Amino acid sequence: MAATAVVWQPREDGLSEICALLEQQISPSSAAVDKSQIWKQLQHFSQIPDFNNYLVFILVRAQGKSVEIRQAAGLLLKNNLKGGYSSMAQENRKYIKSELLPCLGAVDRHIRTKVGTIISEIVNIDGVSGRLELLPALVTWMVRWMHCQRYICEDIPHVLDSEVPGLAESPINIFLPRLFQFFQSPHASLRKLALGCVNQYVIIMPAALYNSMDKYLQGLFVLANDPVAEVRKLVCAAFVQLTEVLPSSIEPHLRNVMEYMLQVNKDPDEEVALEACEFWSAYCDAQLPPDNLKELLPRLIPVLLSNMAYADDDESLFDAEEDESQPDRDQDLKPRFHTSRLHGSEDFDDDDDDSFNVWNLRKCSAAAIDVLSNVFGDEILPALMPFIQAKISTSGDETWKEREAAVLTLGAIAEGCFNGLYPHLSEIVAFLLPLLDDKFPLIRSISCWTLSRFGKYLIQETGNPKGYEQFEKVLMGLLRRLLDSNKRVQEAACSAFATVEEDAAEELVPHLGVILQHLMCAFGKYQRRNLRIVYDAIGTLADSVREELNKPAYLEILMPPLVAKWQQLSNSDKDLFPLLECFTSISQALGVGFAPFAQPVFQRCMDIIQLQQLAKVDPASAGAQYDREFIVCSLDLLSGLAEGLGSGIESLISQSDLRDVLLKCCMDEAPDVRQSAFALMGDLARVFPAYLQPRLLEFLEIACQQLSANLIRENLSVANNACWAIGELAVKVGQEVSSIVTNVVSSLGLILQHEEGVNKSLVENSAITLGRLAWIRPDLVAPHMEHFMKPWCLALSMVRDDNEKEEAFRGLCAVVKVNPSGGVSSLVFICKAIASWHEIRSEDVKNEVSQVLNGYKHMLGNSWGECWSALEPPVKERLSRYQV
């Protein structure tokens, strides 16, 4: 039954005034200050209970008004609904829905689209069950509703897969058959919308779609050769998604699907070809039968290689002409994300630096070749090398794109096909080095990247004279390109050099002087965008050579330009971010050698944090807008100072209010601020625990709360650092942690019992901190050990040999001595944890472990044999050193 209109009429004076304000708001001639005043007046109107009714009326009934005014009303309405729909009077909600639904079939496409997004917002806020009156109307107006359905499917597909009181089946069961019918519509727009809607459900794979898989696949095959490119693109996207989510669904049709994807990988429409190209990586990731793909390689590889050449309209061709003298525009600067400090195994996903680059057919094809090389290794070389050699051997300016694509291909297969390429490494490098000086900037830049892909293998050859000579040539070649006049080449050379730095480490030491001279020369000439990459290269160099950097001659080259830039930037300048990160690496590398620079750096960090804390509550007084990344970067630099200076940090912080500032950061609502704050708390606990003493219990209690919080993804790193900090404090202050031991042990036990929901770093830190607390207060931990002993021992087995592991085992031995019967049921796992040691360096710990094993052997008597027989031979062999 169609929705019944609710009678409501606007007052003419109110309607006229709101329309006038909207007209001024969208007028390009209005000054910025006027628009601000207009917005305030509109906000004043929004206090009227039926203000949103006026906006609806303007959007759907004010036929005499321009489309722009009506769209402005729709945009304002959507924003208002986000914050206030739930609290709106019931009659107003009914009016809004009754007016919007008929407009799904409006003649004007702009109004139809705007109404669709608003209804989608209502669905998102209200849930399907809250508006049964919408569903009959949506079914009746199916064709009109397609645009709205698309937004709902994109934003909140799960909503239509939920049970609705009063309906015999979920909405998706009603809509899905109708969507399938539209696959055969004579109207391309309906075929596209219907397929786009169904594709959105593949990710969540509701039962309705799973049970209709044959119908879905049948529809895809019908649409596979659709004359409209956008429909073919959606068909390719569907096959890619099915391969990722439910590969078994396409296995019966695999050969046909692969042949089709190969065909459309050559589609004249690049977007269709790009979508098809995604299939090959998805196929490999899904671990479908490799033999089927292997048969296709001789025909697939030429297609991929052909698509790796620059298209004539590729934006990189225009960017490549940028000279270093041209200043960067704000829009040239990619968004950047600082990664907060993390203690432990770094198994978190990093943000992909390329996520803000345009993904295109060239890059996707290169990625596919990379994946194929890792799956098939040297087996792809016979199909690949003739094409590479043919492209490389071309000459003349008109074929430079072919040569560039060949160099890109060499870089793409550098890791996967290395065994086959290794005998030719010297020849490959000899071929690439001259290309660093090629007349075409994009050949120079891709040659930098490809050489960096072979860098780790070149370093392995530095033991022989010829290998070392080639390594030096690559190093000097990249340094030379750092000073290229072309921005694109600068970027590629600097990034490639940073990669080589990571691989080469101490091999860089003999060249430190010349490296620093080139880096600081680049620092002096680069524009803002590439300057960020120089900061990264300097920081990576510091991380790689560590204390070797702490020489007066090197510091004389490195520090003055950085300090000058440091003084030049204001406390609210975002160009400070990469400089703060760079100083963090340098302070850690120099250690006490950073002392001459420490005081102004420390004070600047404190000023930045306090400025941002003020900006958070009063931007006007602070004279800056709040940006928490300033706080995160500053906290991480303070951690770097603590790590580098060690106990020497006491003179910096003793009289400061860092303790209060840090406690406030530990309570911040932003996870990345808390993450960095607990990292600094742990670093201070290691080098100057007395400083935290006056507020020790507050620090401990807040850290403890992070372990029992909802451990969703963004909170895992916070919990990890809080856990680590508690452990560091525990070994320094001993019995003073007693008040939180029981709660922390309970939380850590739950984390270890459900480790599949967390990450390696948090599991390891939980095991170590649990051991440290058990070492300090075994009497409080031992009564609960049966609940977590097995997962605790399993986690300890995975921890590498170091001092932290020794401290954890002191705790394990201590609780076993207090409550030996509590460990009997997990004795096999205790034995495996002990056997995980390659060598226990501490004689004390070695003796304690021996006492535990022999104690159980004596305590169990004949039953010891059962435990011993359950152990694998390698475990028994390692335990034999303890005379059991």
Secondary structure as the mmCIF struct_conf table of DSSP 4:
data_model
#
loop_
_struct_conf.conf_type_id
_struct_conf.id
_struct_conf.beg_label_comp_id
_struct_conf.beg_label_asym_id
_struct_conf.beg_label_seq_id
_struct_conf.end_label_comp_id
_struct_conf.end_label_asym_id
_struct_conf.end_label_seq_id
HELX_LH_PP_P HELX_LH_PP_P1 ALA A 2 VAL A 7
HELX_RH_AL_P HELX_RH_AL_P1 GLU A 12 ILE A 26
TURN_TY1_P TURN_TY1_P1 PRO A 28 SER A 29
BEND BEND1 SER A 30 SER A 30
HELX_RH_AL_P HELX_RH_AL_P2 ALA A 32 PHE A 45
TURN_TY1_P TURN_TY1_P2 SER A 46 GLN A 47
BEND BEND2 ILE A 48 ILE A 48
TURN_TY1_P TURN_TY1_P3 PRO A 49 ASP A 50
HELX_RH_AL_P HELX_RH_AL_P3 PHE A 51 VAL A 60
TURN_TY1_P TURN_TY1_P4 ARG A 61 ARG A 61
TURN_TY1_P TURN_TY1_P5 GLN A 63 GLY A 64
BEND BEND3 LYS A 65 LYS A 65
HELX_RH_AL_P HELX_RH_AL_P4 VAL A 67 GLY A 84
BEND BEND4 TYR A 85 TYR A 85
TURN_TY1_P TURN_TY1_P6 SER A 86 SER A 87
BEND BEND5 MET A 88 MET A 88
HELX_RH_AL_P HELX_RH_AL_P5 GLN A 90 LEU A 100
HELX_RH_3T_P HELX_RH_3T_P1 LEU A 101 GLY A 105
BEND BEND6 VAL A 107 ASP A 108
HELX_RH_AL_P HELX_RH_AL_P6 ARG A 109 ASP A 126
HELX_RH_3T_P HELX_RH_3T_P2 VAL A 128 GLY A 130
TURN_TY1_P TURN_TY1_P7 LEU A 132 GLU A 133
HELX_RH_AL_P HELX_RH_AL_P7 LEU A 134 THR A 140
TURN_TY1_P TURN_TY1_P8 TRP A 141 TRP A 141
HELX_RH_AL_P HELX_RH_AL_P8 MET A 142 ASP A 155
HELX_RH_3T_P HELX_RH_3T_P3 PRO A 157 ASP A 161
BEND BEND7 SER A 162 SER A 162
TURN_TY1_P TURN_TY1_P9 PRO A 165 GLY A 166
BEND BEND8 ALA A 168 GLU A 169
HELX_RH_AL_P HELX_RH_AL_P9 PRO A 171 PHE A 182
TURN_TY1_P TURN_TY1_P10 PHE A 183 GLN A 184
BEND BEND9 PRO A 186 PRO A 186
HELX_RH_AL_P HELX_RH_AL_P10 ALA A 188 GLN A 200
TURN_TY1_P TURN_TY1_P11 TYR A 201 ILE A 204
HELX_RH_AL_P HELX_RH_AL_P11 ALA A 207 ASN A 211
TURN_TY1_P TURN_TY1_P12 SER A 212 SER A 212
HELX_RH_AL_P HELX_RH_AL_P12 MET A 213 LEU A 223
TURN_TY1_P TURN_TY1_P13 ALA A 224 ASN A 225
BEND BEND10 PRO A 227 VAL A 228
HELX_RH_AL_P HELX_RH_AL_P13 ALA A 229 VAL A 245
HELX_RH_3T_P HELX_RH_3T_P4 PRO A 247 SER A 249
TURN_TY1_P TURN_TY1_P14 ILE A 250 ILE A 250
HELX_RH_3T_P HELX_RH_3T_P5 GLU A 251 HIS A 253
HELX_RH_AL_P HELX_RH_AL_P14 LEU A 254 VAL A 264
TURN_TY1_P TURN_TY1_P15 ASN A 265 LYS A 266
BEND BEND11 PRO A 268 ASP A 269
HELX_RH_AL_P HELX_RH_AL_P15 GLU A 270 ASP A 285
TURN_TY1_P TURN_TY1_P16 ALA A 286 GLN A 287
HELX_RH_AL_P HELX_RH_AL_P16 PRO A 290 ASN A 307
TURN_TY1_P TURN_TY1_P17 MET A 308 MET A 308
BEND BEND12 ALA A 309 ALA A 309
HELX_LH_PP_P HELX_LH_PP_P2 TYR A 310 ALA A 311
TURN_TY1_P TURN_TY1_P18 ASP A 312 ASP A 313
HELX_RH_AL_P HELX_RH_AL_P17 GLU A 315 ASP A 319
TURN_TY1_P TURN_TY1_P19 ALA A 320 GLU A 321
STRN STRN1 ASP A 323 ASP A 323
TURN_TY1_P TURN_TY1_P20 GLU A 324 SER A 325
BEND BEND13 GLN A 326 GLN A 326
HELX_LH_PP_P HELX_LH_PP_P3 PRO A 327 ARG A 329
HELX_RH_3T_P HELX_RH_3T_P6 ASP A 330 ASP A 332
BEND BEND14 LEU A 333 LEU A 333
HELX_LH_PP_P HELX_LH_PP_P4 LYS A 334 PRO A 335
BEND BEND15 GLY A 344 GLY A 344
BEND BEND16 PHE A 348 PHE A 348
HELX_LH_PP_P HELX_LH_PP_P5 ASP A 349 ASP A 352
HELX_RH_3T_P HELX_RH_3T_P7 ASP A 353 PHE A 356
BEND BEND17 ASN A 357 ASN A 357
HELX_LH_PP_P HELX_LH_PP_P6 VAL A 358 TRP A 359
HELX_RH_AL_P HELX_RH_AL_P18 LEU A 361 PHE A 376
HELX_RH_3T_P HELX_RH_3T_P8 GLY A 377 ILE A 380
HELX_RH_AL_P HELX_RH_AL_P19 LEU A 381 ILE A 392
TURN_TY1_P TURN_TY1_P21 SER A 393 SER A 393
BEND BEND18 GLY A 396 GLY A 396
HELX_RH_3T_P HELX_RH_3T_P9 ASP A 397 THR A 399
HELX_RH_AL_P HELX_RH_AL_P20 TRP A 400 ALA A 412
TURN_TY1_P TURN_TY1_P22 ILE A 413 CYS A 417
HELX_RH_AL_P HELX_RH_AL_P21 PHE A 418 LEU A 421
HELX_RH_3T_P HELX_RH_3T_P10 TYR A 422 HIS A 424
HELX_RH_AL_P HELX_RH_AL_P22 LEU A 425 LEU A 435
TURN_TY1_P TURN_TY1_P23 LEU A 436 ASP A 437
BEND BEND19 LYS A 439 PHE A 440
HELX_RH_AL_P HELX_RH_AL_P23 PRO A 441 ARG A 453
TURN_TY1_P TURN_TY1_P24 PHE A 454 PHE A 454
HELX_RH_AL_P HELX_RH_AL_P24 GLY A 455 GLN A 460
TURN_TY1_P TURN_TY1_P25 GLU A 461 GLY A 463
BEND BEND20 ASN A 464 ASN A 464
HELX_RH_AL_P HELX_RH_AL_P25 PRO A 465 LEU A 482
TURN_TY1_P TURN_TY1_P26 LEU A 483 LEU A 483
BEND BEND21 SER A 485 SER A 485
STRN STRN2 ASN A 486 ASN A 486
HELX_RH_AL_P HELX_RH_AL_P26 LYS A 487 ALA A 504
HELX_RH_3T_P HELX_RH_3T_P11 ALA A 505 HIS A 511
HELX_RH_AL_P HELX_RH_AL_P27 LEU A 512 LYS A 525
HELX_RH_AL_P HELX_RH_AL_P28 ARG A 528 VAL A 545
HELX_RH_3T_P HELX_RH_3T_P12 ARG A 546 LEU A 549
HELX_RH_AL_P HELX_RH_AL_P29 PRO A 552 GLN A 568
BEND BEND22 LEU A 569 LEU A 569
TURN_TY1_P TURN_TY1_P27 ASN A 571 SER A 572
TURN_TY1_P TURN_TY1_P28 LYS A 574 ASP A 575
HELX_RH_AL_P HELX_RH_AL_P30 LEU A 576 LEU A 590
HELX_RH_3T_P HELX_RH_3T_P13 GLY A 591 PHE A 594
HELX_RH_AL_P HELX_RH_AL_P31 ALA A 595 VAL A 617
HELX_RH_AL_P HELX_RH_AL_P32 PRO A 619 ALA A 622
TURN_TY1_P TURN_TY1_P29 GLY A 623 GLY A 623
BEND BEND23 ALA A 624 ALA A 624
HELX_RH_AL_P HELX_RH_AL_P33 ARG A 628 LEU A 645
HELX_RH_3T_P HELX_RH_3T_P14 GLY A 646 ILE A 649
HELX_RH_AL_P HELX_RH_AL_P34 GLU A 650 ILE A 653
TURN_TY1_P TURN_TY1_P30 SER A 654 GLN A 655
BEND BEND24 SER A 656 ASP A 657
HELX_RH_AL_P HELX_RH_AL_P35 LEU A 658 CYS A 666
TURN_TY1_P TURN_TY1_P31 MET A 667 MET A 667
BEND BEND25 GLU A 669 ALA A 670
HELX_RH_AL_P HELX_RH_AL_P36 PRO A 671 VAL A 687
HELX_RH_3T_P HELX_RH_3T_P15 PRO A 689 ARG A 695
HELX_RH_AL_P HELX_RH_AL_P37 LEU A 696 LEU A 707
BEND BEND26 SER A 708 ALA A 709
HELX_RH_AL_P HELX_RH_AL_P38 ARG A 713 VAL A 733
HELX_RH_3T_P HELX_RH_3T_P16 GLY A 734 VAL A 737
HELX_RH_AL_P HELX_RH_AL_P39 SER A 738 GLN A 753
TURN_TY1_P TURN_TY1_P32 HIS A 754 HIS A 754
HELX_RH_3T_P HELX_RH_3T_P17 GLU A 755 GLY A 757
BEND BEND27 VAL A 758 VAL A 758
HELX_RH_AL_P HELX_RH_AL_P40 LYS A 760 ILE A 776
HELX_RH_AL_P HELX_RH_AL_P41 PRO A 778 VAL A 781
HELX_RH_3T_P HELX_RH_3T_P18 ALA A 782 HIS A 784
HELX_RH_AL_P HELX_RH_AL_P42 MET A 785 SER A 797
TURN_TY1_P TURN_TY1_P33 MET A 798 MET A 798
BEND BEND28 VAL A 799 VAL A 799
HELX_LH_PP_P HELX_LH_PP_P7 ARG A 800 ARG A 800
BEND BEND29 ASP A 801 ASP A 802
HELX_RH_AL_P HELX_RH_AL_P43 ASN A 803 VAL A 818
HELX_RH_3T_P HELX_RH_3T_P19 PRO A 820 SER A 826
HELX_RH_AL_P HELX_RH_AL_P44 LEU A 827 ALA A 835
TURN_TY1_P TURN_TY1_P34 SER A 836 SER A 836
BEND BEND30 HIS A 838 HIS A 838
HELX_RH_AL_P HELX_RH_AL_P45 GLU A 843 LEU A 860
HELX_RH_3T_P HELX_RH_3T_P20 GLY A 861 SER A 863
HELX_RH_AL_P HELX_RH_AL_P46 TRP A 864 SER A 869
TURN_TY1_P TURN_TY1_P35 ALA A 870 ALA A 870
BEND BEND31 LEU A 871 LEU A 871
HELX_RH_AL_P HELX_RH_AL_P47 PRO A 873 LEU A 879
HELX_RH_3T_P HELX_RH_3T_P21 SER A 880 TYR A 882
TURN_TY1_P TURN_TY1_P36 GLN A 883 GLN A 883
#
